């Protein structure tokens, strides 16, 4: 039996999510924002299986223990990475949601506690 994982959104990730959806709605309309909400939600839900998820990439170049998962999965389109790390007791911490054209390192260091 595989371990059960839970996903915890940190404050900056929640803010990123709200900003992404607000920008998407303004730029592409409310329907596209709904579609992208679902795309992001499905990618985050996939983290329930644990950090060894297909498509997850260890990014020690950003910081030790950091992983990324692109939201463009299973035929869905998207331009954002979920930046996450493994916490204690089978918890995955979603640190940020960052556009794939961003310098992830500079945005990640701004989120360090």
Rosetta blueprint (number, residue, H / E / L):
1 X L
2 X L
3 X L
4 X L
5 X L
6 X E
7 X E
8 X E
9 X E
10 X L
11 X H
12 X H
13 X H
14 X H
15 X H
16 X H
17 X H
18 X H
19 X H
20 X H
21 X H
22 X H
23 X H
24 X H
25 X H
26 X H
27 X H
28 X H
29 X L
30 X H
31 X H
32 X H
33 X H
34 X H
35 X H
36 X H
37 X H
38 X H
39 X H
40 X H
41 X H
42 X H
43 X H
44 X H
45 X H
46 X H
47 X H
48 X H
49 X H
50 X L
51 X L
52 X L
53 X L
54 X L
55 X L
56 X L
57 X E
58 X E
59 X L
60 X L
61 X L
62 X L
63 X L
64 X L
65 X L
66 X E
67 X E
68 X E
69 X E
70 X E
71 X L
72 X L
73 X L
74 X L
75 X L
76 X L
77 X L
78 X L
79 X L
80 X E
81 X E
82 X E
83 X E
84 X E
85 X E
86 X E
87 X L
88 X L
89 X L
90 X L
91 X E
92 X E
93 X E
94 X E
95 X E
96 X E
97 X E
98 X E
99 X E
100 X L
101 X L
102 X L
103 X L
104 X H
105 X H
106 X H
107 X H
108 X H
109 X H
110 X L
111 X L
112 X L
113 X L
